[in-house]
């Protein structure tokens, strides 16, 4: 099925996209830039947003914070994003962040457990509460008192805000993928095959 908005190819990106893409690098990052070698290029996302460089710049500024300047650990960030992908049944987001989650130290067994949710065995109380917070925010639009109690006992105010906004930011992307029928990039299949051959 063709996407509702056909992504532009990189050589067709308007000049303003260069400025927009630069916004992915926050001025004061807490984390190292994500690896780019043997990683998905996300060309369908970028090509879709290239139709609207002003929106792309605004979102990339936000997304740059969520990825590189968040007060959450990289592991915790990826737990949230992968759970959003599972709840929203967003194959694109799951496949894209599978690589990022592995880079953040999540094992394939843990990644598999994310799909089963907060009640799967072996999660710490905090990580179970983080996964439950995703479910509650996406489904109910809020975080329940019991879940909040666990999160607030472990996280400071900045981390709590980063958690909420990470869920919101990646839920927005999942909605875009679904609304536009955006398929998975071809390079993801190639990289998955390469990964499977290594292990």
Backbone as CSV, one residue per row, in Angstrom:
resi,resn,N_x,N_y,N_z,CA_x,CA_y,CA_z,C_x,C_y,C_z
1,UNK,0.841,-1.189,0.000,0.000,0.000,0.000,0.882,1.247,0.000
2,UNK,0.595,2.178,-0.872,1.382,3.410,-0.951,1.036,4.321,0.225
3,UNK,2.029,5.027,0.770,1.727,5.962,1.853,0.852,7.109,1.363
4,UNK,0.085,7.665,2.243,-0.822,8.760,1.886,-0.070,10.021,1.477
5,UNK,1.108,10.214,2.061,2.010,11.290,1.630,3.317,10.618,1.235
6,UNK,3.646,10.675,-0.016,4.858,10.008,-0.512,6.101,10.726,0.018
7,UNK,6.982,10.023,0.756,8.194,10.682,1.267,9.077,11.191,0.127
8,UNK,9.663,12.352,0.328,10.619,12.883,-0.632,11.935,12.112,-0.510
9,UNK,12.624,11.956,-1.641,13.959,11.374,-1.592,14.939,12.450,-1.124
10,UNK,16.045,12.052,-0.476,16.965,13.062,0.067,17.384,14.131,-0.933
11,UNK,17.605,13.764,-2.216,18.049,14.784,-3.177,16.929,15.763,-3.528
12,UNK,15.699,15.453,-3.089,14.575,16.359,-3.322,14.208,17.179,-2.090
13,UNK,14.944,16.990,-0.995,14.644,17.761,0.216,14.831,19.250,-0.071
14,UNK,13.934,20.106,0.419,14.139,21.546,0.272,15.339,21.993,1.112
15,UNK,15.967,23.104,0.746,17.154,23.557,1.492,16.889,23.754,2.983
16,UNK,15.666,24.114,3.350,15.345,24.355,4.760,15.478,23.106,5.623
17,UNK,15.477,21.931,4.976,15.592,20.700,5.766,16.962,20.564,6.423
18,UNK,17.980,21.186,5.851,19.311,21.129,6.469,19.268,21.782,7.856
19,UNK,18.616,22.942,7.930,18.459,23.633,9.215,17.601,22.807,10.162
20,UNK,16.528,22.226,9.611,15.634,21.407,10.431,16.387,20.225,11.034
21,UNK,17.179,19.544,10.226,17.910,18.365,10.705,18.933,18.731,11.782
22,UNK,19.510,19.919,11.664,20.485,20.363,12.667,19.839,20.489,14.043
23,UNK,18.523,20.696,14.075,17.820,20.846,15.347,17.783,19.551,16.152
24,UNK,18.112,18.429,15.518,18.165,17.157,16.244,19.315,17.114,17.250
25,UNK,20.271,18.028,17.105,21.403,18.091,18.044,21.132,19.179,19.077
26,UNK,20.743,18.822,20.300,20.469,19.844,21.318,21.746,20.571,21.720
27,UNK,21.620,21.820,22.188,22.813,22.592,22.540,23.587,22.015,23.729
28,UNK,22.894,21.353,24.652,23.554,20.805,25.841,23.188,19.331,26.028
29,UNK,23.733,18.456,25.172,23.349,17.035,25.265,23.895,16.375,26.529
30,UNK,23.138,15.447,27.068,23.588,14.629,28.200,24.094,13.269,27.725
31,UNK,23.697,12.886,26.513,24.048,11.574,25.980,24.801,11.736,24.672
32,UNK,25.575,10.702,24.339,26.321,10.700,23.083,25.359,10.593,21.900
33,UNK,25.729,11.166,20.739,24.887,10.988,19.550,24.675,9.508,19.245
34,UNK,23.526,9.187,18.678,23.234,7.799,18.342,24.172,7.329,17.240
35,UNK,24.614,6.075,17.287,25.460,5.545,16.211,24.731,5.620,14.867
36,UNK,25.474,5.821,13.804,24.864,5.875,12.473,25.346,4.757,11.560
37,UNK,26.490,4.155,11.878,26.991,3.056,11.058,26.171,1.801,11.311
38,UNK,25.715,1.171,10.227,24.884,-0.026,10.327,23.635,0.208,11.173
39,UNK,23.045,1.364,11.023,21.807,1.704,11.715,20.802,2.231,10.695
40,UNK,19.498,2.084,10.959,18.497,2.590,10.022,18.634,4.090,9.810
41,UNK,18.339,4.524,8.596,18.473,5.945,8.254,17.166,6.716,8.414
42,UNK,16.057,6.020,8.625,14.747,6.660,8.840,14.354,7.571,7.682
43,UNK,14.666,7.163,6.466,14.431,8.035,5.310,12.953,8.292,5.045
44,UNK,12.083,7.348,5.401,10.658,7.595,5.166,10.111,8.651,6.123
45,UNK,10.571,8.631,7.356,10.158,9.678,8.303,10.694,11.027,7.844
46,UNK,11.987,11.073,7.571,12.600,12.335,7.152,11.986,12.823,5.849
47,UNK,11.764,11.912,4.919,11.188,12.296,3.633,9.766,12.799,3.744
48,UNK,9.029,12.267,4.704,7.663,12.751,4.937,7.697,14.146,5.540
49,UNK,8.513,14.325,6.556,8.587,15.632,7.215,9.248,16.689,6.324
50,UNK,9.992,16.250,5.315,10.620,17.205,4.388,9.575,18.002,3.606
51,UNK,8.353,17.517,3.561,7.270,18.283,2.927,6.916,19.534,3.745
52,UNK,7.341,19.546,5.032,6.961,20.647,5.933,8.159,20.980,6.824
53,UNK,9.195,21.646,6.260,10.431,21.884,7.018,10.231,22.657,8.323
54,UNK,9.275,23.585,8.360,9.061,24.343,9.595,8.568,23.421,10.712
55,UNK,7.639,22.540,10.385,7.164,21.553,11.359,8.297,20.608,11.736
56,UNK,9.074,20.173,10.739,10.196,19.277,10.994,11.172,19.906,11.990
57,UNK,11.491,21.172,11.797,12.442,21.834,12.701,11.891,21.900,14.122
58,UNK,10.609,22.227,14.240,10.001,22.310,15.573,10.010,20.937,16.248
59,UNK,9.621,19.903,15.494,9.577,18.566,16.088,10.984,18.047,16.378
60,UNK,11.922,18.292,15.483,13.285,17.802,15.693,13.944,18.465,16.904
61,UNK,13.608,19.711,17.176,14.120,20.373,18.380,13.648,19.618,19.620
62,UNK,12.365,19.293,19.623,11.767,18.520,20.716,12.365,17.118,20.773
63,UNK,12.422,16.448,19.633,12.917,15.080,19.558,14.402,14.996,19.923
64,UNK,15.162,16.012,19.540,16.575,16.055,19.908,16.748,16.053,21.419
65,UNK,15.875,16.784,22.113,15.925,16.768,23.578,15.581,15.376,24.101
66,UNK,14.507,14.798,23.577,14.072,13.486,24.064,15.150,12.426,23.879
67,UNK,15.897,12.504,22.796,16.926,11.503,22.513,18.243,11.769,23.235
68,UNK,18.701,13.018,23.218,20.076,13.287,23.641,20.221,14.173,24.879
69,UNK,19.187,14.905,25.246,19.305,15.796,26.400,18.384,15.400,27.544
70,UNK,17.659,14.304,27.396,16.761,13.849,28.447,17.511,13.562,29.741
71,UNK,16.831,13.759,30.851,17.408,13.421,32.160,17.225,11.939,32.469
72,UNK,16.470,11.235,31.637,16.325,9.790,31.782,17.573,9.095,31.231
73,UNK,17.840,7.904,31.716,18.934,7.125,31.132,18.521,6.669,29.738
74,UNK,19.496,6.301,28.929,19.185,5.805,27.591,18.339,4.534,27.675
75,UNK,18.638,3.683,28.625,17.850,2.460,28.817,16.388,2.800,29.109
76,UNK,16.177,3.708,30.039,14.811,4.072,30.405,14.080,4.739,29.243
77,UNK,14.784,5.576,28.517,14.175,6.210,27.332,13.687,5.151,26.352
78,UNK,14.514,4.151,26.088,14.148,3.132,25.111,13.059,2.190,25.622
79,UNK,13.015,1.928,26.922,11.898,1.164,27.479,10.576,1.852,27.156
80,UNK,10.542,3.160,27.345,9.318,3.926,27.073,8.954,3.879,25.593
81,UNK,9.934,4.141,24.738,9.658,4.223,23.304,9.206,2.870,22.754
82,UNK,9.887,1.815,23.161,9.506,0.488,22.669,8.128,0.084,23.177
83,UNK,7.782,0.479,24.399,6.445,0.159,24.905,5.368,0.933,24.138
84,UNK,5.647,2.184,23.800,4.703,2.953,22.976,4.485,2.235,21.653
85,UNK,5.581,1.805,21.035,5.475,1.096,19.757,4.624,-0.157,19.901
86,UNK,4.779,-0.875,21.013,3.998,-2.093,21.235,2.525,-1.773,21.447
87,UNK,2.243,-0.787,22.282,0.844,-0.435,22.576,0.139,0.082,21.321
88,UNK,0.834,0.880,20.538,0.255,1.445,19.319,0.350,0.497,18.121
89,UNK,0.980,-0.664,18.338,1.185,-1.626,17.238,1.850,-0.937,16.042
90,UNK,2.893,-0.192,16.368,3.601,0.620,15.376,4.893,-0.096,14.973
91,UNK,4.817,-0.873,13.897,5.967,-1.630,13.439,7.150,-0.766,13.082
92,UNK,6.890,0.403,12.505,7.984,1.296,12.108,8.777,1.722,13.343
93,UNK,8.077,2.203,14.362,8.751,2.690,15.561,9.481,1.543,16.262
94,UNK,8.853,0.374,16.315,9.485,-0.790,16.953,10.770,-1.164,16.219
95,UNK,10.687,-1.288,14.886,11.859,-1.704,14.110,12.976,-0.673,14.192
96,UNK,12.625,0.604,14.112,13.620,1.672,14.164,14.346,1.663,15.512
97,UNK,13.586,1.541,16.589,14.185,1.653,17.921,14.704,0.331,18.460
98,UNK,14.465,-0.755,17.749,15.074,-2.022,18.130,16.594,-1.873,18.182
99,UNK,17.143,-1.197,17.201,18.592,-0.986,17.136,19.054,-0.028,18.241
100,UNK,18.285,1.028,18.459,18.642,2.008,19.489,18.557,1.368,20.873
101,UNK,17.529,0.544,21.076,17.372,-0.130,22.365,18.553,-1.059,22.643
102,UNK,18.995,-1.781,21.624,20.164,-2.648,21.795,21.400,-1.817,22.126
103,UNK,21.556,-0.679,21.448,22.690,0.204,21.728,22.638,0.723,23.168
104,UNK,21.417,0.873,23.697,21.243,1.382,25.065,21.428,0.284,26.109
105,UNK,21.710,-0.953,25.661,22.011,-2.028,26.586,20.880,-2.996,26.872
106,UNK,19.732,-2.796,26.253,18.636,-3.741,26.436,18.937,-5.034,25.674
107,UNK,18.714,-6.165,26.318,18.934,-7.445,25.654,17.721,-7.791,24.792
108,UNK,17.907,-8.729,23.887,16.780,-9.164,23.062,15.673,-9.768,23.923
109,UNK,16.048,-10.448,25.009,15.041,-11.017,25.911,14.237,-9.897,26.579
110,UNK,14.902,-8.840,27.018,14.194,-7.722,27.638,13.302,-7.011,26.627
111,UNK,13.814,-6.833,25.419,13.022,-6.184,24.373,11.756,-6.993,24.095
112,UNK,11.892,-8.319,24.053,10.722,-9.159,23.869,9.718,-9.001,25.001
113,UNK,10.231,-8.870,26.238,9.344,-8.712,27.398,8.580,-7.401,27.375
114,UNK,9.153,-6.376,26.728,8.472,-5.086,26.662,7.093,-5.247,26.026
115,UNK,7.017,-6.087,25.009,5.735,-6.293,24.328,4.694,-6.898,25.267
116,UNK,5.138,-7.669,26.268,4.197,-8.267,27.221,3.756,-7.281,28.289
117,UNK,4.505,-6.200,28.450,4.053,-5.119,29.320,4.564,-5.154,30.740
118,UNK,3.964,-4.323,31.583,4.469,-4.111,32.942,4.320,-5.316,33.863
119,UNK,3.427,-6.245,33.530,3.224,-7.399,34.398,4.095,-8.597,34.021
120,UNK,4.935,-8.438,32.989,5.866,-9.507,32.634,6.859,-9.695,33.788
121,UNK,7.367,-10.909,33.983,8.297,-11.136,35.093,9.646,-10.455,34.878
122,UNK,10.343,-10.298,35.987,11.751,-9.866,36.034,11.975,-8.359,35.906
123,UNK,10.942,-7.544,35.666,11.162,-6.099,35.684,11.371,-5.645,37.130
124,UNK,12.198,-4.626,37.312,12.269,-3.985,38.624,10.947,-3.245,38.853
125,UNK,10.694,-2.854,40.089,9.459,-2.124,40.389,9.395,-0.823,39.577
126,UNK,10.536,-0.145,39.448,10.560,1.115,38.698,10.272,0.881,37.220
127,UNK,10.940,-0.101,36.619,10.751,-0.318,35.183,9.343,-0.815,34.877
128,UNK,8.785,-1.606,35.764,7.392,-2.023,35.601,6.475,-0.800,35.648
129,UNK,6.749,0.123,36.557,5.936,1.339,36.662,6.096,2.221,35.419
130,UNK,7.294,2.259,34.851,7.500,3.041,33.625,6.668,2.481,32.478
131,UNK,6.687,1.167,32.318,5.902,0.539,31.258,4.406,0.754,31.503
132,UNK,3.999,0.661,32.777,2.589,0.880,33.110,2.205,2.348,32.850
133,UNK,3.116,3.260,33.095,2.837,4.677,32.836,2.564,4.914,31.353
134,UNK,3.316,4.220,30.489,3.054,4.332,29.045,1.631,3.878,28.749
135,UNK,1.258,2.700,29.248,-0.080,2.169,29.007,-1.144,3.148,29.497
136,UNK,-0.944,3.663,30.690,-1.953,4.557,31.272,-2.036,5.874,30.517
137,UNK,-0.901,6.428,30.141,-0.930,7.693,29.394,-1.568,7.521,28.019
138,UNK,-1.205,6.445,27.310,-1.733,6.236,25.964,-3.217,5.876,26.000
139,UNK,-3.602,5.021,26.939,-4.982,4.523,26.966,-5.910,5.432,27.767
140,UNK,-5.443,5.874,28.959,-6.302,6.657,29.849,-6.036,8.158,29.798
141,UNK,-4.889,8.532,29.250,-4.552,9.953,29.192,-3.996,10.517,30.481
142,UNK,-3.672,9.666,31.447,-3.090,10.116,32.705,-2.262,8.981,33.295
143,UNK,-1.621,9.257,34.436,-0.865,8.232,35.158,-1.588,7.979,36.467
144,UNK,-1.894,6.719,36.746,-2.610,6.369,37.974,-1.796,6.664,39.227
145,UNK,-2.496,6.792,40.343,-1.854,7.153,41.619,-0.789,6.138,42.036
146,UNK,-1.094,4.854,41.914,-0.123,3.839,42.340,1.133,3.899,41.484
147,UNK,0.944,4.056,40.176,2.092,4.147,39.268,2.899,5.397,39.561
148,UNK,2.204,6.512,39.736,2.882,7.777,40.030,3.703,7.672,41.317
149,UNK,3.150,6.991,42.322,3.859,6.856,43.593,5.213,6.195,43.423
150,UNK,5.269,5.141,42.614,6.543,4.452,42.362,7.498,5.357,41.595
151,UNK,7.001,6.009,40.546,7.850,6.881,39.731,8.396,8.047,40.549
152,UNK,7.510,8.688,41.324,7.912,9.877,42.086,8.883,9.544,43.203
153,UNK,8.888,8.291,43.668,9.839,7.882,44.706,11.243,7.702,44.141
154,UNK,11.358,7.503,42.838,12.650,7.229,42.199,13.164,8.383,41.345
155,UNK,12.268,9.110,40.727,12.650,10.150,39.766,12.454,11.541,40.348
156,UNK,13.320,12.468,39.916,13.101,13.867,40.303,12.100,14.495,39.340
157,UNK,11.784,15.757,39.555,10.749,16.418,38.762,11.111,16.492,37.278
158,UNK,12.383,16.733,36.966,12.781,16.794,35.556,12.620,15.433,34.887
159,UNK,12.998,14.381,35.585,12.839,13.045,35.016,11.367,12.688,34.805
160,UNK,10.517,13.084,35.743,9.082,12.828,35.592,8.529,13.553,34.369
161,UNK,8.946,14.793,34.184,8.493,15.552,33.013,9.048,14.945,31.729
162,UNK,10.317,14.544,31.751,10.889,13.917,30.554,10.154,12.622,30.221
163,UNK,9.759,11.863,31.227,9.005,10.634,30.979,7.693,10.953,30.261
164,UNK,6.928,11.887,30.795,5.632,12.233,30.200,5.803,12.727,28.767
165,UNK,6.782,13.571,28.539,6.962,14.139,27.200,7.557,13.131,26.216
166,UNK,8.348,12.186,26.726,8.838,11.123,25.834,7.674,10.283,25.336
167,UNK,6.783,9.920,26.226,5.604,9.158,25.825,4.776,9.960,24.815
168,UNK,4.540,11.233,25.119,3.754,12.063,24.203,4.410,12.244,22.851
169,UNK,5.727,12.477,22.847,6.440,12.713,21.591,6.440,11.498,20.689
170,UNK,6.671,10.325,21.260,6.727,9.114,20.432,5.333,8.553,20.131
171,UNK,4.356,8.888,20.962,2.978,8.548,20.621,2.539,9.359,19.400
172,UNK,2.950,10.618,19.345,2.646,11.452,18.182,3.228,10.848,16.908
173,UNK,4.492,10.406,16.977,5.110,9.777,15.806,4.368,8.501,15.404
174,UNK,3.999,7.687,16.387,3.277,6.447,16.080,1.958,6.749,15.385
175,UNK,1.290,7.806,15.804,0.031,8.209,15.162,0.280,8.650,13.723
176,UNK,1.392,9.351,13.495,1.710,9.766,12.132,1.946,8.549,11.242
177,UNK,2.736,7.590,11.732,3.008,6.391,10.940,1.709,5.689,10.553
178,UNK,0.806,5.570,11.519,-0.460,4.887,11.272,-1.355,5.678,10.328
179,UNK,-1.480,6.973,10.567,-2.373,7.808,9.754,-1.930,7.887,8.302
180,UNK,-0.614,7.822,8.077,-0.090,7.966,6.715,0.236,6.625,6.053
181,UNK,-0.043,5.516,6.739,0.291,4.190,6.196,1.754,4.126,5.766
182,UNK,2.624,4.602,6.644,4.045,4.671,6.319,4.697,3.320,6.579
183,UNK,5.191,2.686,5.533,5.820,1.377,5.660,7.226,1.463,6.222
184,UNK,7.760,0.304,6.582,9.103,0.227,7.146,10.137,0.425,6.037
185,UNK,11.196,1.139,6.346,12.265,1.385,5.380,12.943,0.086,4.967
186,UNK,13.353,0.015,3.702,14.009,-1.188,3.184,15.303,-1.510,3.933
187,UNK,16.028,-0.474,4.357,17.316,-0.746,5.003,17.152,-1.474,6.334
188,UNK,15.979,-1.363,6.955,15.760,-2.062,8.223,15.778,-3.570,8.002
189,UNK,15.144,-4.022,6.942,15.152,-5.461,6.649,16.581,-5.951,6.403
190,UNK,17.352,-5.168,5.672,18.737,-5.543,5.383,19.573,-5.592,6.663
191,UNK,19.380,-4.607,7.533,20.135,-4.566,8.780,19.726,-5.700,9.715
192,UNK,18.445,-6.034,9.726,17.983,-7.141,10.564,18.625,-8.455,10.117
193,UNK,18.700,-8.649,8.810,19.316,-9.863,8.282,20.794,-9.914,8.663
194,UNK,21.456,-8.774,8.566,22.877,-8.698,8.921,23.071,-9.017,10.413
195,UNK,22.180,-8.473,11.228,22.262,-8.724,12.678,22.057,-10.202,12.969
196,UNK,21.056,-10.802,12.332,20.771,-12.223,12.564,21.955,-13.106,12.158
197,UNK,22.676,-12.711,11.112,23.833,-13.477,10.665,24.969,-13.392,11.682
198,UNK,25.073,-12.238,12.365,26.133,-12.067,13.350,25.854,-12.897,14.601
199,UNK,24.581,-13.085,14.925,24.248,-13.776,16.176,23.497,-15.063,15.877
